[in-house]
């Protein structure tokens, strides 16, 4: 019985997250009543699961970043070189952003109050930490120049990738994802000091 209740609660929460993401992607802003209407539930239900409008916005951002990490940042690639693995990661990162309706809004930064902004900073910091560890590993294996600070470089690369994707997604027509991947990779390999110029 308790298990069924938890399952229903998880399904309801997931449905509200989907509705909130759809509302945000469609309108550029998020109102709790509109999310409830889109999800076909009472106006009070989003508050039950997320507490406040800010809580709902944070949950949407966290879900977006979790899916981004699953699609690219946390993936394990089998290629033998740092360059080959990271080029695949860039490809998957751009593919995710191209397929994700929320990407333009998430890349533009927080759309809420200070609590939302703080959560956005925390999520970006996690990506920077992952990137810094990855760059440090490449330096340790001798594939990357050792003169770059891994954390600063990871922050710069992350900002560069997201800025390039933002510009690409705003263009009409949108440039092909593989073209953007090539441009992002060309930027990334130079930023991190890749020694092997063949990949």
N, C-alpha and C positions, 0 to 999 in steps of 0.2 A: 504493500500500500504506500509506504513512504517512498519507495523507489519510483512508483508510478507518478507520485506527486512531484518528485524531483525532475523526472523526465518531462512532465508537462511544464514545469517551471522553466527548465532549460529551453524547451521549444518556444515558449512564450517570449523569453528573453531574446532568443535568436531571431524570432519574427519581428520583434520591435527594433532590433539592430538593423535588420534588412530594410524595414520601412524607413528608419531614420536615415540610412545611407541613401536610399532612393529619393527621399524628400530633399536631402541636402544636395545631391547631384542635380536634381531637377530644378530647384529654386535658388540654390546658393545660400540659403539660410535654413534654420531649423526651429520650428515651433512645435511644442509638445502636442498641442491639440491636432495639428496637421499630421504628425506622426501617428497618433492614435487613430485618427480617421483612416489613414492609409493602411494601417494594420488591421482595421476592423475591430478595435477594442475600445474600452472606456478610456476617457481622458486621464483617469487616475492610475491606470495600469503602468504607464512608463515611469511615473513617480515612484511606484512601488518597487520597481527593479533598479532604477538609476538615481533616485533621490531628487535630483534637480535637472533642469535643462543642461546645465554645465556637466553634470554627471553623465548625461546621455551623449553629449558631444565628445567627452573624453572617451567613453566606451566605443564610439564610432571610430575615433582616431586610433585607439588601441587595437581594435579589430583590423583596421587597415594596415597598420604596421606589422601586426602578427602575420597577416597573409603575405605581406611583402617579404618578411623574413623567411617564411616557409618557401616562397617562390624563388628566392635568390640569396639573401644574406646568410642564411643558415644552411644552405644546401651544401652537400659534399660532392665535389667533382673528382672524377677518377683520372683526369689528364695528368701526365707526368711532370709538367712544369707549372710554376706559379702563373706565368703569362697565359698559358692555355686555359687553366682553371678560371682565372679572373676574367678573361675575355668571355667565357661561357656565362659567368656570373653577370657581367654587364649586359649580355644579350638577354638573359632571363629577367633582369631588373627592368630593362626598357620594355620588354614584352608585357610584363605585369602592368607597368604604368600605362601602356597603350590600351590594354584591355580593361582597365579599371575606371569606371565613370567618375569616381571620387578623386582621381589623381590630381586634376588641376587645382581643386580646392585644398587638398592635403599638402601639395607642394607649395602652395601660396602662403601657408602658415595658418595659425589658429584663427578661428572665427568664433570668438567668445570672450569671456572675461579672463582675469588673471589666473584663475584656477586652470582654465583650459590652456592658456599660454604656458603655464608651468608644466603641465602634462606633455604638451608638444615638445618642450625643451628636453624633458626626461626621455621621451621616445627617440628624439634625434641623438641624444647622448648615448643611448644604447647602440644605435647604428654606428656612431663614431667609435665606440669601444670595440665593436666587432671588427671594424675596418682597421683600427690601430693594431689589434692583435694579428690580423692578417698581414699587414705591412711589415710588422716586426718579424714575423715568421719568414717572409720573403727576404728580408735583410739578413736574417740568421743563416739562411741557406745560400747566401751570396748571389741571389737572383736580382736583388734590388740594391741600389746605391745606399750605403749606410749613413749618408750625411743628412737625411731627412728625419725630422721628428715624427714618429709614427702617428701620434694623436693629432698634431696639427695638420699633417698631410691627409689623414683620413677625413678630418673636418673639411678641408679644402676640396678634396675629391667629391665628398658627399654633396657639398654645396654646389660644386660645378655640375655634377650629374643632374641634380634636381633643377638647376637653372636652365640647363640645356634642354631637359625634357619639358619644362614649362614653356619655353619658347616654341619648341617643336609642336606641342599639343595645341598651342594657340594659333598656329598657322592654318591658313586655308588655301589649298588643301593641306592636310597634315602630311609631312614628308614620310616616306616609308620607314618603318621601324628599323630595318637593316641598315639604312643610310645613317640614321641617328645613332645606332649602335656603333657603327664604324667611327663616327665623329667622337662619340663619348670615349671609346677605347683609345683613340689617338690622343685625346686629352689626358686620360687616366695614366697611360703608360709613361708619358713624359712627366706627369706630376709625381709619380711614385719613384721615378728614377730606374726604370726597367733597364737592365743591362743587356738582356737578350733581345735584339732588335728583329728577330726572325718571326716572332709570333704577332 
